């Protein structure tokens, strides 16, 4: 089973690489759009990358609820736990 810190850390690292920023600049409370400046296409591309990293599929219905880094981490953790 994957540890919560590992999931959140991996997602923060993935975002940091994507944004070309230091990982400390990507926090769980940051909004993907407002705080990190991602547009709709960038969010979709990033989530494809996260799908590949964790071996899961994020449905279009679930995508609308993923507003913050923490939302993405919680979603991935939930999917990995089931």
C-alpha positions as CSV (number, residue, x, y, z in Angstrom):
1,X,0.0,0.0,0.0
2,X,1.3,3.5,-0.8
3,X,1.8,5.9,2.0
4,X,-0.1,9.2,2.0
5,X,3.1,11.3,2.2
6,X,4.6,9.3,-0.7
7,X,1.5,10.0,-2.9
8,X,1.4,13.7,-2.1
9,X,5.2,14.0,-2.5
10,X,5.1,12.3,-5.8
11,X,2.3,14.5,-7.1
12,X,4.1,17.7,-5.8
13,X,7.3,16.5,-7.5
14,X,5.4,15.8,-10.8
15,X,3.8,19.3,-10.7
16,X,7.2,20.9,-9.9
17,X,8.8,19.2,-12.9
18,X,5.9,20.2,-15.1
19,X,6.0,23.8,-13.9
20,X,9.8,24.0,-13.8
21,X,9.7,25.1,-10.2
22,X,11.2,23.9,-7.0
23,X,9.0,21.4,-5.2
24,X,8.7,23.6,-2.1
25,X,6.8,26.1,-4.3
26,X,4.0,23.4,-4.8
27,X,1.9,22.9,-1.7
28,X,-1.2,20.8,-1.2
29,X,-3.4,23.8,-0.6
30,X,-2.4,25.4,-4.0
31,X,-5.2,25.7,-6.6
32,X,-4.1,24.3,-9.9
33,X,-5.5,27.2,-11.8
34,X,-5.3,30.2,-9.5
35,X,-2.1,29.5,-7.6
36,X,-0.1,27.5,-10.1
37,X,-1.4,29.1,-13.2
38,X,-2.5,26.0,-15.1
39,X,-5.0,26.3,-17.9
40,X,-7.5,23.6,-18.8
41,X,-5.2,21.9,-21.3
42,X,-2.2,22.0,-19.0
43,X,-4.4,20.4,-16.2
44,X,-5.5,17.6,-18.5
45,X,-1.9,17.0,-19.7
46,X,-0.6,17.0,-16.1
47,X,-3.3,14.5,-15.0
48,X,-2.3,12.2,-17.9
49,X,1.2,12.3,-16.5
50,X,-0.2,11.5,-13.0
51,X,-2.3,8.6,-14.4
52,X,0.9,7.1,-16.0
53,X,2.9,7.6,-12.8
54,X,0.3,5.8,-10.6
55,X,-1.2,3.4,-13.2
56,X,-4.7,4.6,-12.9
57,X,-7.4,6.3,-15.0
58,X,-9.0,9.6,-14.0
59,X,-12.5,9.9,-15.3
60,X,-13.9,13.0,-16.9
61,X,-16.5,13.2,-14.2
62,X,-13.9,13.1,-11.5
63,X,-11.7,15.7,-13.2
64,X,-14.1,18.6,-12.3
65,X,-13.6,18.0,-8.6
66,X,-9.8,18.2,-8.7
67,X,-9.2,21.8,-8.0
68,X,-6.1,21.8,-5.7
69,X,-2.9,19.8,-5.4
70,X,-4.4,18.2,-2.2
71,X,-7.6,17.2,-4.2
72,X,-5.5,15.4,-6.7
73,X,-3.5,13.7,-4.0
74,X,-6.6,12.6,-2.0
75,X,-8.2,11.3,-5.2
76,X,-5.1,9.2,-6.1
77,X,-4.8,7.9,-2.6
78,X,-8.5,6.9,-2.7
79,X,-8.1,5.1,-6.0
80,X,-5.0,3.3,-4.9
81,X,-6.7,2.2,-1.6
82,X,-9.5,0.5,-3.5
